[in-house]
Amino acid sequence: MKKIFDDSLSIGRGFSRIHTRETPAGDWHDGEVATAHGFASVYAQSSYSRIDFVHAVRLHMRRIGKRLTPQGLARAAHKFAAHVVSSANPQISGPKPEKNSHE
């Protein structure tokens, strides 16, 4: 019978684990970034970058038409996660202006 061991640790907002992989076809970056709103998966190759973020049981994906550095990926992941959460929860970013009605 196999034993299962669970563990946990506190991860600060600045935690990221982005690796650079070198292949004959070129190098690329991939990994995870801990944001204030959860984890984002990141990936970058020569022509584009991608961020995946799960919020409220939905996978949100952003594709950026250029290659970002590991630092750029982490920064973009934080911004994207904040955007997704604030779009889903307008009270986080403050009230939106009311539309003028023509009565």
Biopython code that builds the backbone (N, CA, C, O; Angstrom):
import numpy as np
from Bio.PDB.StructureBuilder import StructureBuilder

atoms = [
    (1, "MET", "N", (0.833, -1.173, 0.000)),
    (1, "MET", "CA", (0.000, 0.000, 0.000)),
    (1, "MET", "C", (0.886, 1.248, 0.000)),
    (1, "MET", "O", (1.819, 1.356, 0.796)),
    (2, "LYS", "N", (0.587, 2.176, -0.891)),
    (2, "LYS", "CA", (1.357, 3.408, -0.964)),
    (2, "LYS", "C", (0.879, 4.388, 0.087)),
    (2, "LYS", "O", (-0.311, 4.464, 0.395)),
    (3, "LYS", "N", (1.819, 5.130, 0.629)),
    (3, "LYS", "CA", (1.472, 6.157, 1.595)),
    (3, "LYS", "C", (1.439, 7.505, 0.889)),
    (3, "LYS", "O", (2.217, 7.750, -0.034)),
    (4, "ILE", "N", (0.555, 8.358, 1.316)),
    (4, "ILE", "CA", (0.431, 9.698, 0.756)),
    (4, "ILE", "C", (0.838, 10.696, 1.818)),
    (4, "ILE", "O", (0.380, 10.616, 2.957)),
    (5, "PHE", "N", (1.691, 11.628, 1.456)),
    (5, "PHE", "CA", (2.132, 12.668, 2.366)),
    (5, "PHE", "C", (1.748, 14.026, 1.793)),
    (5, "PHE", "O", (2.129, 14.364, 0.672)),
    (6, "ASP", "N", (0.997, 14.799, 2.561)),
    (6, "ASP", "CA", (0.628, 16.150, 2.162)),
    (6, "ASP", "C", (1.493, 17.133, 2.933)),
    (6, "ASP", "O", (1.910, 16.865, 4.060)),
    (7, "ASP", "N", (1.752, 18.265, 2.314)),
    (7, "ASP", "CA", (2.563, 19.286, 2.949)),
    (7, "ASP", "C", (2.090, 20.637, 2.435)),
    (7, "ASP", "O", (1.376, 20.709, 1.435)),
    (8, "SER", "N", (2.477, 21.682, 3.099)),
    (8, "SER", "CA", (2.154, 23.024, 2.623)),
    (8, "SER", "C", (3.220, 23.983, 3.113)),
    (8, "SER", "O", (3.935, 23.699, 4.074)),
    (9, "LEU", "N", (3.318, 25.109, 2.451)),
    (9, "LEU", "CA", (4.237, 26.140, 2.887)),
    (9, "LEU", "C", (3.662, 27.490, 2.501)),
    (9, "LEU", "O", (2.824, 27.599, 1.606)),
    (10, "SER", "N", (4.120, 28.488, 3.180)),
    (10, "SER", "CA", (3.664, 29.844, 2.901)),
    (10, "SER", "C", (4.519, 30.412, 1.773)),
    (10, "SER", "O", (5.747, 30.414, 1.851)),
    (11, "ILE", "N", (3.866, 30.886, 0.741)),
    (11, "ILE", "CA", (4.580, 31.425, -0.409)),
    (11, "ILE", "C", (4.281, 32.908, -0.508)),
    (11, "ILE", "O", (3.123, 33.313, -0.608)),
    (12, "GLY", "N", (5.319, 33.705, -0.481)),
    (12, "GLY", "CA", (5.153, 35.148, -0.598)),
    (12, "GLY", "C", (4.787, 35.549, -2.012)),
    (12, "GLY", "O", (4.949, 34.776, -2.957)),
    (13, "ARG", "N", (4.299, 36.747, -2.140)),
    (13, "ARG", "CA", (3.830, 37.253, -3.419)),
    (13, "ARG", "C", (4.939, 37.294, -4.473)),
    (13, "ARG", "O", (4.653, 37.195, -5.666)),
    (14, "GLY", "N", (6.180, 37.435, -4.060)),
    (14, "GLY", "CA", (7.269, 37.537, -5.013)),
    (14, "GLY", "C", (7.796, 36.209, -5.524)),
    (14, "GLY", "O", (8.751, 36.184, -6.300)),
    (15, "PHE", "N", (7.195, 35.110, -5.106)),
    (15, "PHE", "CA", (7.673, 33.787, -5.507)),
    (15, "PHE", "C", (7.396, 33.541, -6.985)),
    (15, "PHE", "O", (6.272, 33.711, -7.459)),
    (16, "SER", "N", (8.422, 33.145, -7.691)),
    (16, "SER", "CA", (8.218, 32.675, -9.062)),
    (16, "SER", "C", (9.265, 31.602, -9.343)),
    (16, "SER", "O", (10.382, 31.631, -8.826)),
    (17, "ARG", "N", (8.862, 30.668, -10.171)),
    (17, "ARG", "CA", (9.749, 29.574, -10.554)),
    (17, "ARG", "C", (9.667, 29.483, -12.069)),
    (17, "ARG", "O", (8.844, 28.750, -12.618)),
    (18, "ILE", "N", (10.527, 30.234, -12.732)),
    (18, "ILE", "CA", (10.536, 30.278, -14.196)),
    (18, "ILE", "C", (11.882, 29.733, -14.661)),
    (18, "ILE", "O", (12.938, 30.220, -14.259)),
    (19, "HIS", "N", (11.824, 28.729, -15.504)),
    (19, "HIS", "CA", (13.023, 28.066, -16.000)),
    (19, "HIS", "C", (13.264, 28.443, -17.456)),
    (19, "HIS", "O", (12.329, 28.715, -18.208)),
    (20, "THR", "N", (14.526, 28.454, -17.833)),
    (20, "THR", "CA", (14.889, 28.631, -19.234)),
    (20, "THR", "C", (15.343, 27.272, -19.761)),
    (20, "THR", "O", (16.246, 26.646, -19.205)),
    (21, "ARG", "N", (14.709, 26.832, -20.829)),
    (21, "ARG", "CA", (15.041, 25.539, -21.436)),
    (21, "ARG", "C", (15.774, 25.803, -22.747)),
    (21, "ARG", "O", (15.312, 26.587, -23.576)),
    (22, "GLU", "N", (16.893, 25.162, -22.926)),
    (22, "GLU", "CA", (17.655, 25.329, -24.158)),
    (22, "GLU", "C", (17.531, 24.073, -25.006)),
    (22, "GLU", "O", (17.784, 22.963, -24.538)),
    (23, "THR", "N", (17.138, 24.266, -26.260)),
    (23, "THR", "CA", (17.012, 23.155, -27.204)),
    (23, "THR", "C", (17.697, 23.562, -28.506)),
    (23, "THR", "O", (17.986, 24.743, -28.698)),
    (24, "PRO", "N", (17.961, 22.619, -29.398)),
    (24, "PRO", "CA", (18.559, 22.961, -30.690)),
    (24, "PRO", "C", (17.687, 23.939, -31.499)),
    (24, "PRO", "O", (18.199, 24.714, -32.306)),
    (25, "ALA", "N", (16.377, 23.890, -31.271)),
    (25, "ALA", "CA", (15.465, 24.780, -32.006)),
    (25, "ALA", "C", (15.398, 26.177, -31.384)),
    (25, "ALA", "O", (14.761, 27.066, -31.950)),
    (26, "GLY", "N", (16.035, 26.386, -30.244)),
    (26, "GLY", "CA", (15.993, 27.677, -29.557)),
    (26, "GLY", "C", (15.601, 27.486, -28.103)),
    (26, "GLY", "O", (15.151, 26.414, -27.699)),
    (27, "ASP", "N", (15.780, 28.536, -27.331)),
    (27, "ASP", "CA", (15.425, 28.413, -25.920)),
    (27, "ASP", "C", (14.053, 29.015, -25.651)),
    (27, "ASP", "O", (13.551, 29.819, -26.436)),
    (28, "TRP", "N", (13.453, 28.617, -24.533)),
    (28, "TRP", "CA", (12.144, 29.114, -24.133)),
    (28, "TRP", "C", (12.059, 29.126, -22.620)),
    (28, "TRP", "O", (12.849, 28.470, -21.940)),
    (29, "HIS", "N", (11.096, 29.876, -22.092)),
    (29, "HIS", "CA", (10.890, 29.990, -20.647)),
    (29, "HIS", "C", (9.537, 29.383, -20.293)),
    (29, "HIS", "O", (8.580, 29.494, -21.060)),
    (30, "ASP", "N", (9.464, 28.744, -19.136)),
    (30, "ASP", "CA", (8.178, 28.293, -18.615)),
    (30, "ASP", "C", (8.259, 28.192, -17.104)),
    (30, "ASP", "O", (9.343, 28.054, -16.537)),
    (31, "GLY", "N", (7.088, 28.262, -16.448)),
    (31, "GLY", "CA", (7.075, 28.141, -15.003)),
    (31, "GLY", "C", (5.798, 28.653, -14.384)),
    (31, "GLY", "O", (4.763, 28.761, -15.041)),
    (32, "GLU", "N", (5.891, 28.970, -13.090)),
    (32, "GLU", "CA", (4.745, 29.422, -12.309)),
    (32, "GLU", "C", (5.118, 30.701, -11.579)),
    (32, "GLU", "O", (6.273, 30.925, -11.215)),
    (33, "VAL", "N", (4.092, 31.540, -11.377)),
    (33, "VAL", "CA", (4.273, 32.787, -10.637)),
    (33, "VAL", "C", (3.170, 32.864, -9.588)),
    (33, "VAL", "O", (1.995, 32.699, -9.915)),
    (34, "ALA", "N", (3.536, 33.113, -8.332)),
    (34, "ALA", "CA", (2.549, 33.304, -7.266)),
    (34, "ALA", "C", (2.166, 34.778, -7.247)),
    (34, "ALA", "O", (3.005, 35.643, -6.994)),
    (35, "THR", "N", (0.899, 35.057, -7.516)),
    (35, "THR", "CA", (0.399, 36.424, -7.456)),
    (35, "THR", "C", (-0.426, 36.576, -6.180)),
    (35, "THR", "O", (-0.643, 35.602, -5.460)),
    (36, "ALA", "N", (-0.874, 37.765, -5.906)),
    (36, "ALA", "CA", (-1.720, 38.003, -4.739)),
    (36, "ALA", "C", (-3.068, 37.296, -4.872)),
    (36, "ALA", "O", (-3.794, 37.147, -3.889)),
    (37, "HIS", "N", (-3.403, 36.859, -6.099)),
    (37, "HIS", "CA", (-4.715, 36.261, -6.363)),
    (37, "HIS", "C", (-4.661, 34.777, -6.670)),
    (37, "HIS", "O", (-5.702, 34.153, -6.872)),
    (38, "GLY", "N", (-3.463, 34.198, -6.710)),
    (38, "GLY", "CA", (-3.317, 32.783, -7.021)),
    (38, "GLY", "C", (-2.128, 32.561, -7.944)),
    (38, "GLY", "O", (-1.376, 33.490, -8.241)),
    (39, "PHE", "N", (-1.967, 31.334, -8.389)),
    (39, "PHE", "CA", (-0.845, 30.989, -9.254)),
    (39, "PHE", "C", (-1.183, 31.195, -10.728)),
    (39, "PHE", "O", (-2.304, 30.938, -11.168)),
    (40, "ALA", "N", (-0.200, 31.659, -11.471)),
    (40, "ALA", "CA", (-0.313, 31.782, -12.922)),
    (40, "ALA", "C", (0.786, 30.921, -13.541)),
    (40, "ALA", "O", (1.907, 30.876, -13.035)),
    (41, "SER", "N", (0.459, 30.244, -14.631)),
    (41, "SER", "CA", (1.454, 29.508, -15.403)),
    (41, "SER", "C", (1.896, 30.410, -16.552)),
    (41, "SER", "O", (1.074, 31.075, -17.182)),
    (42, "VAL", "N", (3.194, 30.424, -16.815)),
    (42, "VAL", "CA", (3.725, 31.299, -17.854)),
    (42, "VAL", "C", (4.586, 30.505, -18.829)),
    (42, "VAL", "O", (5.163, 29.472, -18.490)),
    (43, "TYR", "N", (4.652, 31.029, -20.058)),
    (43, "TYR", "CA", (5.431, 30.373, -21.108)),
    (43, "TYR", "C", (5.847, 31.441, -22.110)),
    (43, "TYR", "O", (5.058, 32.333, -22.422)),
    (44, "ALA", "N", (7.061, 31.365, -22.612)),
    (44, "ALA", "CA", (7.512, 32.283, -23.663)),
    (44, "ALA", "C", (8.456, 31.555, -24.603)),
    (44, "ALA", "O", (9.334, 30.807, -24.176)),
    (45, "GLN", "N", (8.256, 31.789, -25.885)),
    (45, "GLN", "CA", (9.182, 31.270, -26.892)),
    (45, "GLN", "C", (9.570, 32.429, -27.791)),
    (45, "GLN", "O", (9.306, 33.582, -27.453)),
    (46, "SER", "N", (10.182, 32.153, -28.915)),
    (46, "SER", "CA", (10.753, 33.214, -29.734)),
    (46, "SER", "C", (9.743, 34.244, -30.234)),
    (46, "SER", "O", (10.098, 35.414, -30.380)),
    (47, "SER", "N", (8.502, 33.852, -30.501)),
    (47, "SER", "CA", (7.568, 34.788, -31.131)),
    (47, "SER", "C", (6.396, 35.227, -30.254)),
    (47, "SER", "O", (5.684, 36.161, -30.624)),
    (48, "TYR", "N", (6.177, 34.591, -29.118)),
    (48, "TYR", "CA", (5.052, 34.999, -28.272)),
    (48, "TYR", "C", (5.259, 34.534, -26.831)),
    (48, "TYR", "O", (6.131, 33.718, -26.534)),
    (49, "SER", "N", (4.426, 35.084, -25.951)),
    (49, "SER", "CA", (4.388, 34.685, -24.543)),
    (49, "SER", "C", (2.942, 34.361, -24.192)),
    (49, "SER", "O", (2.015, 34.857, -24.833)),
    (50, "ARG", "N", (2.753, 33.529, -23.175)),
    (50, "ARG", "CA", (1.404, 33.141, -22.780)),
    (50, "ARG", "C", (1.314, 33.071, -21.257)),
    (50, "ARG", "O", (2.244, 32.623, -20.585)),
    (51, "ILE", "N", (0.179, 33.521, -20.727)),
    (51, "ILE", "CA", (-0.096, 33.451, -19.300)),
    (51, "ILE", "C", (-1.432, 32.751, -19.121)),
    (51, "ILE", "O", (-2.411, 33.115, -19.772)),
    (52, "ASP", "N", (-1.487, 31.762, -18.257)),
    (52, "ASP", "CA", (-2.726, 31.066, -17.895)),
    (52, "ASP", "C", (-2.982, 31.323, -16.420)),
    (52, "ASP", "O", (-2.079, 31.193, -15.594)),
    (53, "PHE", "N", (-4.221, 31.689, -16.093)),
    (53, "PHE", "CA", (-4.589, 31.988, -14.711)),
    (53, "PHE", "C", (-5.983, 31.443, -14.447)),
    (53, "PHE", "O", (-6.912, 31.733, -15.201)),
    (54, "VAL", "N", (-6.141, 30.667, -13.398)),
    (54, "VAL", "CA", (-7.443, 30.091, -13.050)),
    (54, "VAL", "C", (-8.065, 30.943, -11.952)),
    (54, "VAL", "O", (-7.453, 31.204, -10.917)),
    (55, "HIS", "N", (-9.307, 31.372, -12.210)),
    (55, "HIS", "CA", (-10.065, 32.140, -11.218)),
    (55, "HIS", "C", (-11.533, 31.763, -11.339)),
    (55, "HIS", "O", (-12.096, 31.752, -12.433)),
    (56, "ALA", "N", (-12.142, 31.455, -10.207)),
    (56, "ALA", "CA", (-13.574, 31.111, -10.157)),
    (56, "ALA", "C", (-13.894, 30.006, -11.169)),
    (56, "ALA", "O", (-14.813, 30.145, -11.977)),
    (57, "VAL", "N", (-13.149, 28.934, -11.120)),
    (57, "VAL", "CA", (-13.265, 27.730, -11.958)),
    (57, "VAL", "C", (-13.230, 28.001, -13.460)),
    (57, "VAL", "O", (-13.749, 27.208, -14.246)),
    (58, "ARG", "N", (-12.621, 29.114, -13.860)),
    (58, "ARG", "CA", (-12.431, 29.410, -15.286)),
    (58, "ARG", "C", (-10.950, 29.595, -15.565)),
    (58, "ARG", "O", (-10.236, 30.217, -14.779)),
    (59, "LEU", "N", (-10.491, 29.055, -16.683)),
    (59, "LEU", "CA", (-9.114, 29.251, -17.118)),
    (59, "LEU", "C", (-9.071, 30.484, -18.016)),
    (59, "LEU", "O", (-9.692, 30.510, -19.078)),
    (60, "HIS", "N", (-8.341, 31.492, -17.587)),
    (60, "HIS", "CA", (-8.171, 32.725, -18.363)),
    (60, "HIS", "C", (-6.792, 32.664, -19.005)),
    (60, "HIS", "O", (-5.807, 32.330, -18.347)),
    (61, "MET", "N", (-6.726, 32.987, -20.287)),
    (61, "MET", "CA", (-5.473, 32.898, -21.022)),
    (61, "MET", "C", (-5.178, 34.222, -21.712)),
    (61, "MET", "O", (-6.075, 34.854, -22.269)),
    (62, "ARG", "N", (-3.931, 34.632, -21.674)),
    (62, "ARG", "CA", (-3.506, 35.836, -22.379)),
    (62, "ARG", "C", (-2.312, 35.471, -23.239)),
    (62, "ARG", "O", (-1.354, 34.858, -22.767)),
    (63, "ARG", "N", (-2.377, 35.851, -24.502)),
    (63, "ARG", "CA", (-1.262, 35.638, -25.428)),
    (63, "ARG", "C", (-0.709, 36.999, -25.798)),
    (63, "ARG", "O", (-1.457, 37.891, -26.198)),
    (64, "ILE", "N", (0.587, 37.160, -25.667)),
    (64, "ILE", "CA", (1.272, 38.413, -25.955)),
    (64, "ILE", "C", (2.158, 38.173, -27.167)),
    (64, "ILE", "O", (2.916, 37.204, -27.196)),
    (65, "GLY", "N", (2.074, 39.029, -28.155)),
    (65, "GLY", "CA", (2.759, 38.814, -29.429)),
    (65, "GLY", "C", (4.240, 39.104, -29.440)),
    (65, "GLY", "O", (4.777, 39.531, -30.462)),
    (66, "LYS", "N", (4.911, 38.881, -28.328)),
    (66, "LYS", "CA", (6.367, 38.992, -28.291)),
    (66, "LYS", "C", (6.901, 38.137, -27.153)),
    (66, "LYS", "O", (6.164, 37.741, -26.251)),
    (67, "ARG", "N", (8.165, 37.870, -27.215)),
    (67, "ARG", "CA", (8.806, 37.064, -26.175)),
    (67, "ARG", "C", (9.155, 37.960, -24.987)),
    (67, "ARG", "O", (9.802, 38.994, -25.151)),
    (68, "LEU", "N", (8.728, 37.563, -23.806)),
    (68, "LEU", "CA", (9.067, 38.298, -22.595)),
    (68, "LEU", "C", (10.203, 37.593, -21.861)),
    (68, "LEU", "O", (10.368, 36.379, -21.975)),
    (69, "THR", "N", (10.968, 38.351, -21.123)),
    (69, "THR", "CA", (12.016, 37.789, -20.268)),
    (69, "THR", "C", (11.350, 37.147, -19.049)),
    (69, "THR", "O", (10.159, 37.363, -18.827)),
    (70, "PRO", "N", (12.081, 36.368, -18.258)),
    (70, "PRO", "CA", (11.483, 35.835, -17.029)),
    (70, "PRO", "C", (10.918, 36.932, -16.120)),
    (70, "PRO", "O", (9.838, 36.763, -15.553)),
    (71, "GLN", "N", (11.627, 38.043, -15.975)),
    (71, "GLN", "CA", (11.112, 39.156, -15.169)),
    (71, "GLN", "C", (9.849, 39.738, -15.784)),
    (71, "GLN", "O", (8.893, 40.049, -15.073)),
    (72, "GLY", "N", (9.845, 39.884, -17.100)),
    (72, "GLY", "CA", (8.671, 40.409, -17.787)),
    (72, "GLY", "C", (7.474, 39.483, -17.662)),
    (72, "GLY", "O", (6.340, 39.943, -17.520)),
    (73, "LEU", "N", (7.722, 38.177, -17.715)),
    (73, "LEU", "CA", (6.644, 37.205, -17.528)),
    (73, "LEU", "C", (6.033, 37.323, -16.136)),
    (73, "LEU", "O", (4.811, 37.302, -15.986)),
    (74, "ALA", "N", (6.887, 37.447, -15.115)),
    (74, "ALA", "CA", (6.391, 37.567, -13.740)),
    (74, "ALA", "C", (5.565, 38.841, -13.586)),
    (74, "ALA", "O", (4.488, 38.817, -12.991)),
    (75, "ARG", "N", (6.067, 39.949, -14.119)),
    (75, "ARG", "CA", (5.349, 41.221, -14.026)),
    (75, "ARG", "C", (4.009, 41.141, -14.749)),
    (75, "ARG", "O", (2.988, 41.585, -14.225)),
    (76, "ALA", "N", (4.014, 40.574, -15.953)),
    (76, "ALA", "CA", (2.774, 40.447, -16.740)),
    (76, "ALA", "C", (1.776, 39.514, -16.044)),
    (76, "ALA", "O", (0.569, 39.745, -16.115)),
    (77, "ALA", "N", (2.259, 38.469, -15.376)),
    (77, "ALA", "CA", (1.372, 37.542, -14.668)),
    (77, "ALA", "C", (0.663, 38.250, -13.516)),
    (77, "ALA", "O", (-0.533, 38.048, -13.308)),
    (78, "HIS", "N", (1.388, 39.075, -12.769)),
    (78, "HIS", "CA", (0.774, 39.836, -11.679)),
    (78, "HIS", "C", (-0.315, 40.770, -12.215)),
    (78, "HIS", "O", (-1.410, 40.848, -11.658)),
    (79, "LYS", "N", (-0.001, 41.468, -13.293)),
    (79, "LYS", "CA", (-0.972, 42.407, -13.874)),
    (79, "LYS", "C", (-2.194, 41.678, -14.424)),
    (79, "LYS", "O", (-3.325, 42.128, -14.237)),
    (80, "PHE", "N", (-1.969, 40.555, -15.102)),
    (80, "PHE", "CA", (-3.079, 39.804, -15.690)),
    (80, "PHE", "C", (-3.990, 39.236, -14.604)),
    (80, "PHE", "O", (-5.213, 39.314, -14.720)),
    (81, "ALA", "N", (-3.404, 38.664, -13.551)),
    (81, "ALA", "CA", (-4.215, 38.117, -12.456)),
    (81, "ALA", "C", (-5.049, 39.218, -11.802)),
    (81, "ALA", "O", (-6.229, 39.013, -11.517)),
    (82, "ALA", "N", (-4.449, 40.374, -11.565)),
    (82, "ALA", "CA", (-5.190, 41.494, -10.969)),
    (82, "ALA", "C", (-6.313, 41.945, -11.891)),
    (82, "ALA", "O", (-7.404, 42.269, -11.422)),
    (83, "HIS", "N", (-6.062, 41.970, -13.191)),
    (83, "HIS", "CA", (-7.088, 42.360, -14.163)),
    (83, "HIS", "C", (-8.256, 41.370, -14.158)),
    (83, "HIS", "O", (-9.417, 41.779, -14.139)),
    (84, "VAL", "N", (-7.953, 40.088, -14.173)),
    (84, "VAL", "CA", (-9.002, 39.058, -14.180)),
    (84, "VAL", "C", (-9.867, 39.175, -12.923)),
    (84, "VAL", "O", (-11.095, 39.162, -13.012)),
    (85, "VAL", "N", (-9.236, 39.289, -11.767)),
    (85, "VAL", "CA", (-9.981, 39.349, -10.511)),
    (85, "VAL", "C", (-10.797, 40.629, -10.416)),
    (85, "VAL", "O", (-11.947, 40.589, -9.981)),
    (86, "SER", "N", (-10.231, 41.762, -10.812)),
    (86, "SER", "CA", (-10.978, 43.020, -10.725)),
    (86, "SER", "C", (-12.121, 43.057, -11.736)),
    (86, "SER", "O", (-13.150, 43.680, -11.474)),
    (87, "SER", "N", (-11.962, 42.404, -12.878)),
    (87, "SER", "CA", (-13.048, 42.337, -13.865)),
    (87, "SER", "C", (-14.188, 41.458, -13.361)),
    (87, "SER", "O", (-15.358, 41.734, -13.625)),
    (88, "ALA", "N", (-13.838, 40.398, -12.635)),
    (88, "ALA", "CA", (-14.855, 39.486, -12.111)),
    (88, "ALA", "C", (-15.519, 40.042, -10.855)),
    (88, "ALA", "O", (-16.664, 39.706, -10.552)),
    (89, "ASN", "N", (-14.801, 40.888, -10.130)),
    (89, "ASN", "CA", (-15.297, 41.462, -8.878)),
    (89, "ASN", "C", (-15.149, 42.976, -8.930)),
    (89, "ASN", "O", (-14.158, 43.504, -8.425)),
    (90, "PRO", "N", (-16.096, 43.687, -9.522)),
    (90, "PRO", "CA", (-15.942, 45.133, -9.691)),
    (90, "PRO", "C", (-15.740, 45.890, -8.382)),
    (90, "PRO", "O", (-15.158, 46.975, -8.393)),
    (91, "GLN", "N", (-16.197, 45.355, -7.266)),
    (91, "GLN", "CA", (-16.033, 46.051, -5.998)),
    (91, "GLN", "C", (-14.566, 46.154, -5.595)),
    (91, "GLN", "O", (-14.208, 47.015, -4.792)),
    (92, "ILE", "N", (-13.705, 45.280, -6.147)),
    (92, "ILE", "CA", (-12.280, 45.336, -5.818)),
    (92, "ILE", "C", (-11.640, 46.574, -6.425)),
    (92, "ILE", "O", (-10.809, 47.218, -5.785)),
    (93, "SER", "N", (-12.015, 46.911, -7.647)),
    (93, "SER", "CA", (-11.402, 48.047, -8.319)),
    (93, "SER", "C", (-12.208, 49.323, -8.140)),
    (93, "SER", "O", (-11.854, 50.360, -8.700)),
    (94, "GLY", "N", (-13.280, 49.262, -7.373)),
    (94, "GLY", "CA", (-14.096, 50.448, -7.147)),
    (94, "GLY", "C", (-15.296, 50.455, -8.071)),
    (94, "GLY", "O", (-15.348, 49.690, -9.033)),
    (95, "PRO", "N", (-16.264, 51.320, -7.782)),
    (95, "PRO", "CA", (-17.477, 51.353, -8.598)),
    (95, "PRO", "C", (-17.191, 51.895, -9.991)),
    (95, "PRO", "O", (-16.353, 52.778, -10.170)),
    (96, "LYS", "N", (-17.892, 51.359, -10.956)),
    (96, "LYS", "CA", (-17.763, 51.849, -12.332)),
    (96, "LYS", "C", (-18.744, 52.994, -12.516)),
    (96, "LYS", "O", (-19.811, 52.990, -11.903)),
    (97, "PRO", "N", (-18.409, 53.977, -13.349)),
    (97, "PRO", "CA", (-19.331, 55.089, -13.563)),
    (97, "PRO", "C", (-20.625, 54.612, -14.199)),
    (97, "PRO", "O", (-20.631, 53.708, -15.034)),
    (98, "GLU", "N", (-21.709, 55.228, -13.793)),
    (98, "GLU", "CA", (-23.008, 54.863, -14.358)),
    (98, "GLU", "C", (-23.148, 55.442, -15.749)),
    (98, "GLU", "O", (-22.624, 56.513, -16.053)),
    (99, "LYS", "N", (-23.873, 54.707, -16.597)),
    (99, "LYS", "CA", (-24.151, 55.189, -17.942)),
    (99, "LYS", "C", (-25.259, 56.227, -17.884)),
    (99, "LYS", "O", (-26.194, 56.104, -17.093)),
    (100, "ASN", "N", (-25.154, 57.239, -18.714)),
    (100, "ASN", "CA", (-26.229, 58.243, -18.775)),
    (100, "ASN", "C", (-27.415, 57.649, -19.481)),
    (100, "ASN", "O", (-27.279, 57.050, -20.548)),
    (101, "SER", "N", (-28.572, 57.810, -18.895)),
    (101, "SER", "CA", (-29.793, 57.310, -19.549)),
    (101, "SER", "C", (-30.545, 58.496, -20.144)),
    (101, "SER", "O", (-30.640, 59.562, -19.536)),
    (102, "HIS", "N", (-31.063, 58.291, -21.317)),
    (102, "HIS", "CA", (-31.837, 59.341, -21.999)),
    (102, "HIS", "C", (-33.296, 59.072, -21.770)),
    (102, "HIS", "O", (-33.898, 58.249, -22.459)),
    (103, "GLU", "N", (-33.878, 59.765, -20.797)),
    (103, "GLU", "CA", (-35.283, 59.536, -20.472)),
    (103, "GLU", "C", (-36.146, 60.537, -21.151)),
    (103, "GLU", "O", (-37.367, 60.505, -20.997)),
]
sb = StructureBuilder()
sb.init_structure("model")
sb.init_model(0)
sb.init_chain("A")
sb.init_seg("    ")
for serial, (resi, resn, name, xyz) in enumerate(atoms, 1):
    if name == "N":
        sb.init_residue(resn, " ", resi, " ")
    sb.init_atom(name, np.array(xyz, "f"), 0.0, 1.0, " ", f" {name:<3s}", serial, name[0])
structure = sb.get_structure()
